[in-house]
Amino acid sequence: NALINSIGQGKRILCLLTLFSAFYSFSFAQNLSRHIPPSVTFLMSIDGSSLFQKVDPKEMANLPMIKEDIAGERYSQELSFFSDPEQYGVNINGSFHFFNSSTKEMTYNCFMIPLTQSARFETYAKNQLGEAVKREGNGYELYLTDDQVIAWGSDFALLLFGEMSYANFQVYEMDYEEQTALVREAMVSEAETIYNRS
């Protein structure tokens, strides 16, 4: 499950973006995508054309934080994805967006990946999804794990993970299964909102 367990994990995304800021040009977006919700508390946009001109994508897969966490076949899959993202339908000249949004009940971290050929990304993603549950979307594919959503449409893919806010006192009255169910439904709702924004 390379995509969900490696690329999609929120903490790893945060670490990668920190590294991006050290090596690449990035800026806070002013002309935001219509899909980015107005409730964001943090937004970073990375210029893909600038990023991939300045570094060989293989260098990303060779970062210690990646190599220490994945190994064997999973590492080969990740290396393939990082080495040539275009073959998986990623638009390396587009803008990549990372943002955080919060409600009283939930906190979400989202990573938007621009696509040129969603069918290629779909082929790759479906090979990595494992036990993820498919949820029907209007013009997009959406898959759900216990703590993450991956979705894609014609223009972009979305990696989203969420957690309950501990300011939400419901947390303390729920067992693990109840918390997981609430988080899963909230993540699906947030992903649907992002895709359906116009």
Disulfide bonds with the S-S distance in Angstrom:
none
